[in-house]
Amino acid sequence: MPEKHSELRLLLPRLAVAACIAFGGFAWAQNAEPVSPKLTPKLQDLLRKEMLSVNEASQEILAAMVMGDDERVATLAQRIHDSFILRQSMTPEDKADLMAAVPEDFVEMDRGFHEISAELAQAARAKDRPLQQEHFGRMIDACVACHTRYATNRFSGLAE
């Protein structure tokens, strides 16, 4: 019996991610308006780099959660929170171009995503694994919601 309990503990984070993807994307499907084509080539490149960094860290977080490595989860979640590659690399002109290209909701969704990653880091530092799973699920939900609303040109499966 303990072996089955262990298997279930390993499966729970994956199920949470799957549920967030399934339900998070559905809510935003009606309002898709891709942002990337409105960005300058420099901003597109910076956004792509930030998204690749977030994706890599998120995959590592899932692996760390499954292994019970709270310290690694905290480090990675904090890295996501602090990433802001766009903001760190933008000139004042780039910032003006970005604000002209994206709706306020995009900025709010991004801000909310980074806040959730900070909450995940804090839960990991507190070694609160159920709360880590909750925040990680919310983080993935935020990714899917934003991609469904603003990146359907890149993720066509979310446009359905």
Backbone hydrogen bonds in HBPLUS format (Angstrom, degrees):
<---DONOR---> <-ACCEPTOR-->    atom                        ^
c    i                          cat <-CA-CA->   ^        H-A-AA   ^      H-
h    n   atom  resd res      DA  || num        DHA   H-A  angle D-A-AA Bond
n    s   type  num  typ     dist DA aas  dist angle  dist       angle   num
A0004-LYS N   A0001-MET O   3.02 MM   3  5.28 121.3  2.38 104.9 118.7     1
A0005-HIS N   A0001-MET O   3.11 MM   4  6.46 156.7  2.16 154.4 161.4     2
A0006-SER N   A0002-PRO O   2.95 MM   4  6.19 152.6  2.03 147.1 154.2     3
A0007-GLU N   A0003-GLU O   3.05 MM   4  6.34 154.3  2.12 144.6 151.1     4
A0008-LEU N   A0004-LYS O   2.99 MM   4  6.22 154.5  2.05 147.3 154.0     5
A0009-ARG N   A0005-HIS O   3.02 MM   4  6.32 155.2  2.08 147.5 153.6     6
A0010-LEU N   A0006-SER O   3.14 MM   4  6.45 146.4  2.26 144.0 152.7     7
A0011-LEU N   A0007-GLU O   3.04 MM   4  6.26 139.7  2.20 141.7 153.1     8
A0011-LEU N   A0008-LEU O   3.06 MM   3  4.97 123.4  2.39  93.5 108.5     9
A0012-LEU N   A0008-LEU O   2.99 MM   4  6.15 144.5  2.12 155.0 162.8    10
A0014-ARG N   A0011-LEU O   3.08 MM   3  5.41 117.0  2.50 107.2 122.3    11
A0015-LEU N   A0011-LEU O   2.98 MM   4  6.25 156.1  2.04 157.4 165.2    12
A0016-ALA N   A0012-LEU O   2.93 MM   4  6.16 156.8  1.98 155.2 161.6    13
A0017-VAL N   A0013-PRO O   3.04 MM   4  6.29 157.4  2.09 146.3 151.6    14
A0018-ALA N   A0014-ARG O   2.97 MM   4  6.22 163.8  2.00 149.2 153.6    15
A0019-ALA N   A0015-LEU O   2.92 MM   4  6.11 161.4  1.95 151.4 156.0    16
A0020-CYS N   A0016-ALA O   3.00 MM   4  6.17 159.3  2.04 148.1 153.8    17
A0021-ILE N   A0017-VAL O   2.95 MM   4  6.19 158.2  1.99 152.6 158.6    18
A0022-ALA N   A0018-ALA O   2.91 MM   4  6.11 163.7  1.94 150.5 155.1    19
A0023-PHE N   A0019-ALA O   2.89 MM   4  5.99 172.5  1.89 156.4 158.3    20
A0024-GLY N   A0020-CYS O   2.72 MM   4  5.21 146.9  1.82 134.2 145.7    21
A0025-GLY N   A0021-ILE O   3.36 MM   4  5.88 162.2  2.39 130.4 135.3    22
A0028-TRP N   A0025-GLY O   3.28 MM   3  5.67 139.5  2.45 106.8 116.5    23
A0029-ALA N   A0026-PHE O   3.42 MM   3  5.40 153.5  2.50 101.0 108.2    24
A0031-ASN N   A0028-TRP O   3.06 MM   3  5.80 159.1  2.10 127.8 132.8    25
A0033-GLU N   A0149-ARG O   2.67 MM 116  5.98 160.6  1.70 163.4 163.9    26
A0035-VAL N   A0150-TYR O   2.98 MM 115  5.36 154.3  2.04 145.9 138.2    27
A0038-LYS N   A0035-VAL O   2.82 MM   3  5.49 149.7  1.91 126.2 135.7    28
A0039-LEU N   A0036-SER O   2.99 MM   3  5.30 161.9  2.02 115.4 121.4    29
A0044-GLN N   A0040-THR O   2.87 MM   4  6.14 159.1  1.92 159.7 166.5    30
A0045-ASP N   A0041-PRO O   3.01 MM   4  6.21 156.1  2.06 146.2 151.8    31
A0046-LEU N   A0042-LYS O   2.96 MM   4  6.27 160.0  2.00 150.9 156.3    32
A0047-LEU N   A0043-LEU O   2.88 MM   4  6.00 164.4  1.90 151.8 156.1    33
A0048-ARG N   A0044-GLN O   2.93 MM   4  6.06 157.2  1.98 144.6 151.3    34
A0049-LYS N   A0045-ASP O   2.97 MM   4  6.21 159.1  2.01 148.7 154.0    35
A0050-GLU N   A0046-LEU O   2.96 MM   4  6.24 157.9  2.01 148.6 154.6    36
A0051-MET N   A0047-LEU O   2.88 MM   4  6.10 162.3  1.91 153.9 158.6    37
A0052-LEU N   A0048-ARG O   2.95 MM   4  6.17 156.1  2.01 150.0 156.3    38
A0053-SER N   A0049-LYS O   3.03 MM   4  6.22 156.4  2.08 145.8 152.1    39
A0054-VAL N   A0050-GLU O   2.91 MM   4  6.17 159.5  1.96 152.3 157.7    40
A0055-ASN N   A0051-MET O   2.87 MM   4  5.99 160.1  1.91 147.7 153.5    41
A0056-GLU N   A0052-LEU O   2.98 MM   4  6.13 164.5  2.01 147.9 151.8    42
A0057-ALA N   A0053-SER O   3.03 MM   4  6.20 166.9  2.05 148.9 152.7    43
A0058-SER N   A0054-VAL O   2.85 MM   4  5.97 155.9  1.91 149.1 156.2    44
A0059-GLN N   A0055-ASN O   3.05 MM   4  6.29 158.4  2.10 150.7 155.4    45
A0060-GLU N   A0056-GLU O   3.08 MM   4  6.35 155.9  2.14 146.9 153.9    46
A0061-ILE N   A0057-ALA O   2.79 MM   4  6.04 145.5  1.91 146.0 156.4    47
A0062-LEU N   A0058-SER O   3.06 MM   4  6.34 160.4  2.10 149.4 152.9    48
A0063-ALA N   A0059-GLN O   3.20 MM   4  6.50 163.2  2.23 145.6 149.6    49
A0064-ALA N   A0060-GLU O   2.88 MM   4  6.10 158.4  1.93 148.0 154.5    50
A0065-MET N   A0061-ILE O   2.77 MM   4  5.98 156.1  1.83 156.5 163.0    51
A0066-VAL N   A0062-LEU O   3.03 MM   4  6.23 162.2  2.07 151.6 155.8    52
A0067-MET N   A0063-ALA O   3.14 MM   4  6.38 139.3  2.31 139.9 150.5    53
A0069-ASP N   A0064-ALA O   2.85 MM   5  4.98 160.8  1.89 153.8 151.3    54
A0068-GLY N   A0065-MET O   3.03 MM   3  4.97 152.9  2.10  99.8 108.4    55
A0073-VAL N   A0069-ASP O   3.07 MM   4  6.41 160.5  2.11 153.8 159.8    56
A0074-ALA N   A0070-ASP O   2.89 MM   4  6.13 164.2  1.92 154.4 158.3    57
A0075-THR N   A0071-GLU O   2.99 MM   4  6.24 161.0  2.03 148.2 153.2    58
A0076-LEU N   A0072-ARG O   2.94 MM   4  6.10 171.2  1.95 156.0 158.1    59
A0077-ALA N   A0073-VAL O   2.86 MM   4  5.92 167.2  1.88 155.7 160.0    60
A0078-GLN N   A0074-ALA O   2.96 MM   4  5.98 156.1  2.02 143.8 150.7    61
A0079-ARG N   A0075-THR O   2.94 MM   4  6.16 146.3  2.06 140.3 150.2    62
A0080-ILE N   A0076-LEU O   2.95 MM   4  6.32 152.3  2.03 148.8 155.7    63
A0081-HIS N   A0077-ALA O   2.95 MM   4  6.25 163.9  1.98 148.0 152.5    64
A0082-ASP N   A0078-GLN O   2.86 MM   4  6.07 156.1  1.92 148.8 155.1    65
A0083-SER N   A0079-ARG O   2.91 MM   4  5.78 113.1  2.36 137.7 153.2    66
A0083-SER N   A0080-ILE O   3.13 MM   3  5.04 151.8  2.22 100.7 109.3    67
A0088-GLN N   A0084-PHE O   2.97 MM   4  6.19 164.1  1.99 161.8 166.9    68
A0089-SER N   A0085-ILE O   3.08 MM   4  6.02 142.4  2.22 147.6 154.8    69
A0095-LYS N   A0091-THR O   2.96 MM   4  6.28 158.4  2.00 156.3 162.1    70
A0096-ALA N   A0092-PRO O   3.04 MM   4  6.29 156.8  2.09 143.6 149.4    71
A0097-ASP N   A0093-GLU O   2.91 MM   4  6.20 156.1  1.97 148.7 155.6    72
A0098-LEU N   A0094-ASP O   2.83 MM   4  6.10 156.5  1.88 152.1 158.5    73
A0099-MET N   A0095-LYS O   2.93 MM   4  6.15 170.2  1.94 155.3 157.3    74
A0100-ALA N   A0096-ALA O   3.02 MM   4  6.14 142.8  2.17 141.4 151.2    75
A0101-ALA N   A0097-ASP O   3.07 MM   4  6.20 131.8  2.31 137.7 150.1    76
A0101-ALA N   A0098-LEU O   2.98 MM   3  5.09 131.9  2.22  99.3 112.9    77
A0102-VAL N   A0098-LEU O   3.01 MM   4  6.16 148.2  2.12 161.8 168.3    78
A0106-PHE N   A0103-PRO O   3.00 MM   3  5.47 132.6  2.23 109.9 121.5    79
A0108-GLU N   A0104-GLU O   2.94 MM   4  6.27 158.4  1.99 152.8 159.4    80
A0109-MET N   A0105-ASP O   2.80 MM   4  5.99 156.9  1.85 148.6 154.8    81
A0110-ASP N   A0106-PHE O   2.98 MM   4  6.21 157.8  2.03 147.4 153.3    82
A0111-ARG N   A0107-VAL O   2.93 MM   4  6.15 161.4  1.96 149.5 154.8    83
A0112-GLY N   A0108-GLU O   2.86 MM   4  6.05 162.1  1.89 149.7 154.7    84
A0113-PHE N   A0109-MET O   2.93 MM   4  6.13 154.6  1.99 146.5 153.3    85
A0114-HIS N   A0110-ASP O   3.09 MM   4  6.39 162.8  2.12 152.9 156.1    86
A0115-GLU N   A0111-ARG O   2.99 MM   4  6.29 145.7  2.11 145.5 155.7    87
A0116-ILE N   A0112-GLY O   2.95 MM   4  6.23 155.8  2.01 151.0 156.9    88
A0117-SER N   A0113-PHE O   3.05 MM   4  6.40 154.6  2.11 148.2 155.1    89
A0118-ALA N   A0114-HIS O   3.14 MM   4  6.39 145.7  2.27 137.4 145.9    90
A0119-GLU N   A0115-GLU O   3.00 MM   4  6.36 149.6  2.09 145.7 154.4    91
A0120-LEU N   A0116-ILE O   2.86 MM   4  6.20 149.4  1.95 149.8 158.8    92
A0121-ALA N   A0117-SER O   2.98 MM   4  6.24 155.8  2.04 143.2 149.3    93
A0122-GLN N   A0118-ALA O   2.99 MM   4  6.27 156.2  2.05 146.0 152.2    94
A0123-ALA N   A0119-GLU O   2.92 MM   4  6.18 158.3  1.97 147.4 153.2    95
A0124-ALA N   A0120-LEU O   2.94 MM   4  6.17 154.0  2.01 149.7 156.9    96
A0125-ARG N   A0121-ALA O   2.92 MM   4  6.21 154.0  1.99 147.5 154.8    97
A0126-ALA N   A0122-GLN O   2.98 MM   4  6.23 142.1  2.13 142.6 153.1    98
A0128-ASP N   A0123-ALA O   2.95 MM   5  5.28 165.2  1.97 159.6 157.3    99
A0127-LYS N   A0124-ALA O   2.95 MM   3  4.77 153.7  2.02  99.3 107.5   100
A0132-GLN N   A0128-ASP O   2.91 MM   4  6.20 145.4  2.03 146.1 157.3   101
A0133-GLN N   A0129-ARG O   2.97 MM   4  6.23 160.4  2.01 153.8 157.3   102
A0134-GLU N   A0130-PRO O   3.02 MM   4  6.32 154.3  2.09 143.1 150.4   103
A0135-HIS N   A0131-LEU O   2.91 MM   4  6.12 169.1  1.92 153.7 155.8   104
A0136-PHE N   A0132-GLN O   2.80 MM   4  5.93 159.3  1.84 152.6 159.2   105
A0137-GLY N   A0133-GLN O   2.95 MM   4  6.05 159.1  1.99 144.6 150.2   106
A0138-ARG N   A0134-GLU O   2.98 MM   4  6.29 155.9  2.04 146.8 153.7   107
A0139-MET N   A0135-HIS O   2.80 MM   4  6.02 149.2  1.90 146.0 155.0   108
A0140-ILE N   A0136-PHE O   2.95 MM   4  6.23 163.1  1.98 154.8 157.7   109
A0141-ASP N   A0137-GLY O   2.88 MM   4  6.06 156.6  1.94 146.5 153.9   110
A0142-ALA N   A0138-ARG O   2.90 MM   4  6.12 150.2  1.98 142.9 150.4   111
A0143-CYS N   A0139-MET O   3.04 MM   4  6.41 150.0  2.13 145.0 153.2   112
A0144-VAL N   A0140-ILE O   2.98 MM   4  6.28 168.7  1.99 158.3 159.6   113
A0145-ALA N   A0141-ASP O   2.88 MM   4  6.05 162.5  1.92 151.5 156.9   114
A0146-CYS N   A0142-ALA O   3.03 MM   4  6.12 162.5  2.06 145.9 150.3   115
A0147-HIS N   A0143-CYS O   2.89 MM   4  6.12 168.5  1.91 157.2 160.8   116
A0148-THR N   A0144-VAL O   2.81 MM   4  5.86 155.5  1.87 148.9 156.0   117
A0149-ARG N   A0145-ALA O   3.06 MM   4  6.18 144.7  2.18 138.8 147.8   118
A0150-TYR N   A0146-CYS O   2.70 MM   4  5.73 162.8  1.73 158.0 163.2   119
A0151-ALA N   A0147-HIS O   2.86 MM   4  4.51 144.6  1.98 125.2 127.0   120
A0154-ARG N   A0151-ALA O   2.97 MM   3  5.37 141.6  2.12 108.0 118.5   121
A0155-PHE N   A0151-ALA O   2.88 MM   4  6.11 151.9  1.96 149.9 159.3   122
A0158-LEU N   A0155-PHE O   2.95 MM   3  5.79 158.2  2.00 125.8 131.6   123
A0159-ALA N   A0156-SER O   3.03 MM   3  5.25 157.2  2.08 107.9 115.2   124
